[in-house]
Amino acid sequence: MKKNEGVIIQSVMRALKILQCFRGNTEELGILEISDCINLSKSTTYGLVNTLKTTGFLEQNINNKKYRLGIELFELGNLVQSRMDLRDEAKPFCRMLSEKYNTTVHLAVFHGGDVIYVDKLINNDLQIVSSQVGMRTPMYCTGVGKGILAYLGDGYLEKYIFSRPLKKLTNNTITTREELVEELKNVREKGYAVDDEEIEMGLRCIAAPIFNNKDYPIAAISISASYRKIQDDMIDTIAKDVKYFAQKISERMGCNAN
């Protein structure tokens, strides 16, 4: 199919229409009900439904064999909602942090083992190629990623981080389970994470997590600058400010400061 807005993939369109069948008060649907909804044969419908189930967009009730919307949609929906609120609440604090140190500040959320940059304030002449708004990067080799990972628990690590190779992006990238586990332990103890040229040579980042009203990490902010600009003896001082502003944003997101 081809329309004015570009190429339309028919199978993708059909899968999306299946998800739309669950709008309203319909919690569970059987194959016959779904096939009637999208006006396709049961066999074609089953193939599409099974694909959606395999990828987590649908779940099957083992008792009645009917289908319902899956956790993947819940996570994506939460990601969109939190991103929309988060950017507005975080913007003034990120701006203050950026102006204080005359450097770049990132705001990032996460999904499926990656961080997604949702805002970036540039206040220096350093060209950071590894981050643009909308870009995804691995959590294990970024300050914002490690800042969030430290509080997500073993289940998340096993499913999204250790289930695939930790690729070496620079000479400083952490590439073993043991190193990363120890690194995340240090992050929890200090309350902040440092990226020492782990994703881009010459770049150092200091990050701290942002929590919601359930004390669950939903995002992180970071200061990013050249290795020469953030020297070793400056890390603790800068980290104190990054943690402070991350806490202020957390409070705006409903986290109890106590």
Buried (B, 14 or more C-beta within 10 A) or exposed (E): EEEEEEEEEEEEEBBBBBBEBBEEEEEBBBBEBBBBBBEBEBEEBBBBBBBBBEEBBBBBEEEEEBBEBBEBBEEBEBBEEBBEBBBEBBBEBBBBBBEBBEBBBBBBBBBEBBBBBBBBBBBBEBEBEBBEEEBBBBBBBBBBBBBBBBBBEEEBBEEBBBEEEBEEBBEBBBEEEEEBEEBBEEBEEBBBBBBBBBBBEEBBBBBBBBBBEEEEBBBBBBBBBBEEBBEEEBBEEBBEBBBEBBBBBBBBBEBEEE
